C-alpha cells in the first residue's frame, strides 16, 4: 500500500468497513512514526538499532558505562583501604580530586569507547547466536535475547584479556573484570529499548544521559555512606603496618623479581649485603628505627643497614602483615614512585 492508497482509503470514510482511524494508522505505518518501532527511515531504524550498533544502543550503553565508572572507582577505593599503600601518602586523595575535576569531560568519552569495544560487540554476538538458534529455543524471546547478550560479554572480555595478557597482565581477572563491566550497559540498552516500545518512540538521548547521571550520583553517595558506616563499625579497617620485633626480622631477604638475595640480617645486629646486587656491599650492622615518614604518609618502622665502607645508609620500610612481612624501598618520582619489595626466605 502507498500514500495514494491511503488517501483514497481516507476519502471513502467508513465505506467498505474501513474507517478514518484505520486509514490514519495505515499512513502512519508507511511513514514510520514510531507506532511499530520504526523511525521513518524506510523502516530500517529499529532493525539497525537492534543489531547492536544503532545510535540509541550506543547512547544507552555509553551513558550506563559512564554512570558506573565513578561508582566502581569509589567501591574499589573503599575495598583497598585495608591494603598497604607503600608510602603513597595523599596519592589517592589527589587522584580523587583530579577525577572529580575532569570527570564531566572524560566519563562520556570513556563510555563511548567502552561501548564500542565491549558492550556492543557482545550484543552483536548475542544477536548472531539468536539468529543461528532460529526458532528452536523456548521461553520468552526478550529474556532469551538479553541472556545471549550477557553471555556474549564473556568471549569479548576474554579476547581483550588475552591481548593484555600478552603484555604481562593476569588473564582470568582481566577477563572477568571486562565481562562484568558490560553487564550494566547491556541491561541499560534492554531497559531503554523497552521504554521506547512502551512509549511508541525512541527515548530522548538527553533524557538517557540525564537519568544515567542521576543514577551515578545516587550510587556514589550510597557507596560513600556505606563506606563510612563500615569503617565506623569496624567492618573495614584502614591498613596499619605491622610492628615486628628485631627477632622477627632476622633471616635472608630476597627480591620479588628473581629471588636474588638482597641481604641477611643476623639476630646479633650484624648484616651482610650482597655485593652482586648492591652498588656497595659487604658486612655491616642493622637497626630497627622507630619510624620514617614517606611522602607525607604516616610514619612506619624501618630497617636501617649501615655498611661503613659504603657511606650512605640503606633504609627499608616494613610492610605486609604480621604473618607475611615485607621490606620495601621507594625511589624515583614521588608522584609515580618505583617500589622495590623484599620477602624473607
N, C-alpha and C positions, 0 to 999 in steps of 0.2 A: 504494500500500500504506500502511496506517496502523498504529497501535500494536496494534489488535485483531488484525489480520492477522499482525503479528509475533509476538504472544503465542500465537495458535493454531499458527503455524508451529513455534514453540519447543516447544509441548506435544506435537506429533506426533513430536518427536525426529528420527529418521532416516527416517521414513515418507515415501515418495514421492521419496526421493533427496535431501531437504533435511535438513541436519544442524543441531545446536545452533550450531555456528560460523557457518553461513550466516544463521540467524535473528538471532544476535548482531550480525553485520555489517549486516543489514538495519535493525535497530533503531538501530544507531549511525549509519547513513547518514541516517535520518529525523531523529534528534536533532541531527546536525551536530556530532559530537565531534571534528572536525578531521581524520578519516581522508581525506576527499575534499577538504580545503582549506576547508571551511566552518566557521563559528564557532558554529553553533547558533541564529542569528537568522534562521530561515526560509530558510537557505541563501544569504542575501544578503551576508554579511560579506565573503567573499573577492572577490565581484564588485565591491562598492563600493570595496574597497581597490585592486583592480586598475584601477579607473577613475582612480586617482591621488590621491584626497582622503581615503582611509581613515586611521584612526588609526595603523596600522602604517607606512604610507608616510610620513606626516608625521613620525613618530618617527625613522625611519631617515634621512630627508632632513635633518631638523633636527640630529640628532646628528652626521651626517657634516659638515655645514656648520660647526657649532660646533667640530669637531675640526680642520678645515682652516684656520680663521682664524688661530690662533697660528702655525702653520707658514708660512702665506702672509705674515703680518706680519714674521716673522723673516727670511724669504727676501728680502722687499722691502727690509728694513733693510740686510741684508748687501750686496745689489746696489747700494745707494745710498752705500756707504762711499766710493766714488771720486767722488761728486758734491759740489759746493760747498754747504755748509750756510749760507752767507751770515751767518756770525757767530752761528749759533744756539747754539753752545756746548754746554751739557749738556742741551739740549732733548730729544734722542732718548732719553737715559738716564732723564730724568724721566718721559717718556711711557711708556717700557718698564716702569718701576716702577709707575706708575699702572695700566697694563694688567694686570700680574701681580696686583695687589690686587683689581681689580674684575672680572677675567675670569670667575671662577666665577658671578657674577651676570649678566653681560652676554652671555656666549657662548651660553647656551641660548636667551635671548630673540632674539639675532641669528640663530641657527639657525632658529628658528620663522618669523621674519619673512622670511628668505631663502627658505625652503621655500615659503611661501605666495605669494611674489612672483615667484620664478624657477623653482625646481625642479619643483614640482607643476604649474604651468601648462604647462611644457614637456612633461611626461609626459602631460598631458591632450591636448595637440596630437598627440603621438605616437600615443596611443590612437585619436584621431579619424582620423588618417591610416591607421592599421591597419584600422579598420572600413571606411573608404572603399575601401581596397585589396581587401578581401574575400579571396577565395581565388586571386586572380590571380598573387600573388607566389610565388616559390620560395625554398627554403632553410629552415633551421630557424626555427621560429616565434619561439623565445625570443631568438635573435640578432637577428632582424628587429625584434621589439618594442623591444629595447634600442637598436638603431640608430635607430629612429624617435624614441625618447625623447631620445636625444642630439642628433639633428637638430633637435628642437623647441626646444632651447636657443637656437639662433641667432635665430629670429624674436622670441622673448620678450626676449632680450638686446638686439636691435635696437630693440624698442619702448621699453624703458627708456632706451636710449642716445639715442633721438630726443627723449624727454622732457627729459633733462638737457642735450641739445644746444641746446634752446630757451633755456636759461639760460646758454649760452656754453661748455658743455663740448665736448670733441672727440668726434665721433660714433664713428669707427672704433675707437679704443682702448677706449671705454666699451662698445661692443657686443661686442667680442671678450673683454674682461675679464668682463662679465656672463655671457656664454655659458660661458667657461672655469670660472667659479665654480660652475657647476651640474654639471660632469662628475662629480666625486667623489660628490656626493649622489645623482645618478641611478644610478651604479654601486653605491652602498651600498644603495639601495632594491632593486635587482635581486638583490644578494647576499643580503639578509635574506629576501626572498621565496623564494629558492632554499633557504635554510636552513629556512624554515618548511615548504616542501614535503617536504624530506628528513626532518624530524623529525615530520611529521604534525600539527603545531600551530604557531601563530604564536610567534615567539621572544618572550621576556620583554622588556619595554621597559627594565627596569633593566639587563638584560644588554647591550642595544644601546648605551645611554649609557655603561656602564662600559667596554666594549670600544672605543668611539669615543674615550673619554678616554685610554685606554692608547695607542691609535694616535697621538693628538695629542702626547702626551708623548714617545713614541719618535721621531716625526717632527721635533719641535722640537729634541730632543737631537742628532739626526743633522744638522740644519741648522747648529746651533752648532758641532758638531765639524768639519764640512766647512768652515765659515767660518774657524775657527781655522787649519785646515790650509792653506787657500787664502791667508790673509794671511801665514802664516809662510813659505810657499814663494814668495811674490811674485805669485801669480796674481791676487790682489785687493790693490790698494794704496790706502790711505786718501788722500783728497784733500789736496793741498798747493797753496796759492795760488802763482801764478807770481811770478817776481822780475824784472820788466822793468826796463830802463834808462830814464832820462828821455827819451831819444830815441824809444823805442818808444811813449811815452805822448803825444807831440805830435800835434795834429790837432784836428778838430772832434768833439765828443762830443754825441750825441743821445739822447733818452729812447726807451724801447721802446714807449711808448703811441702817440704820434702822430709820432714822428720830429722833434720840435721840438729846436732847438739849445739845449743847456744852457750850454756854454761852449767856448772854444777855448784850447788850450794851445800856446804857442809854444816853440820849441826854446831860445830865449834866456832862458826863465824868465818871460816875460810871459803873462798870462791875461786873457781877455775874457769876462765873464759876461753872458749875455743878460738885458737888463732886462725883457723881456716875460715871462720865465719866473720869475725870482727876485724876492724882495721888494726886494732891493737889488742892482743890477748895475753894470757898468762895467768899467774897466780895473784890473788889479792884477797880482799875481805869484803864482806857484805853485812849490811844492817837493815833493819826494818824501821823505816822512818815513820813518823807519826802521820803525816799526810802531805799531799802535794796537789794544790789546785790546778786545774787544767781548763783553759778557755772559758773561765767564768763558772765552770761546773763545781759541784760540791766536792770538797777535798776527799781523798781516799788514801788508804795505806799504800806505801810504796817501798819496793825493794831497791836499795841503793848499793851498787857494786863499785868498789874502789880498787883499781889496779894502778899501783903507784907509778909505774913507768909510762902509763898511758896518759896521765894528767887528768883528763876530764872524767867525771863520774858518769856511770850508767844508771839511769833511773827506769824502773819498770813498775808500773802501777798494777795493783791487784784487782782482778775482776772475776767473772764467773760466779760460782756459787760455793757454798761450804763443801759440797760433795764433789765439785769439779772446778778446782781453782784454775785461774788463768793469770798470766802476766802479760801486759801489753805496753807498747810504747807508741806514742803519737808523734808524727813528724809531718813536715810539709805545711801547706796552706791550711789554716785552721777552719776555713770555710768548706774545704774538701780534703780532710786530712788523710794521710796514709797510716793505717793501723796495723802494726805487726803484733801477732799473738803468739804466745808460747804456752805449751802444756807440759806437765810433768809426766815423765815416762821413759 
